[in-house]
Amino acid sequence: MNKLQAVLFDLDGTLIDSEYFYFKNWAPILKQEFDLQIDYEDWIRDFAGHTLAHNVKRLVEDYGYDTTEEYMWKRTRAAYADSNMSDIELMPFAKDILVYLKENNIRIALVTSSYRSTVDTVLGKHGLLDYFEFFVTRECVEFPKPNPEPYRLALSKLDLPGDRCVAIEDTITGSKAALGTGLQLIAVTKQEVERARLTAVDNIVENLQQAKQLLSGWIEDNQII
């Protein structure tokens, strides 16, 4: 077995409770532009955890709406600007798990499909930026999750093999990217629709406290199981 040396965190829905923020900004746009009414359950099932490109493709191909990624980028970014991203709270136990890993000399990085501005705004507000060795954000890669490219870049920066690192994700999109890079994986979600999609994931927990307990066992045993 291999010693755990680094943990790579997803951001949205994993470290920060951002999905409702995105829902409340997207829902009015979908209603105004396409007369598409969605509730939060619809958002979680059909749109959450995906890139803008994926969601626009879904609107065009599955719903038959006439729109483009460029247009929706402008509409959603304008909505985000009118909202206050600094109001987004941390997921429960987010700081606890970062503190624990830092105290145990485990390297920490962030691998996200969000832009660096989002990372700086939300994690900066909560004083967490310094816990991370580096950030792989949307600007850093050509192909975002579920493509493995973001995690491949992270492993290159760490100069470590995937079997010495653990990714922590909350959706099938990020999980595919992590598993496609040979990483060990912990999926953290309470959403039943998401848990049902995570059939390839061995370690599924409900919160970051449970993820911390898994990691602590591996750290104390000096191996990843």
Disulfide bonds with the S-S distance in Angstrom:
none
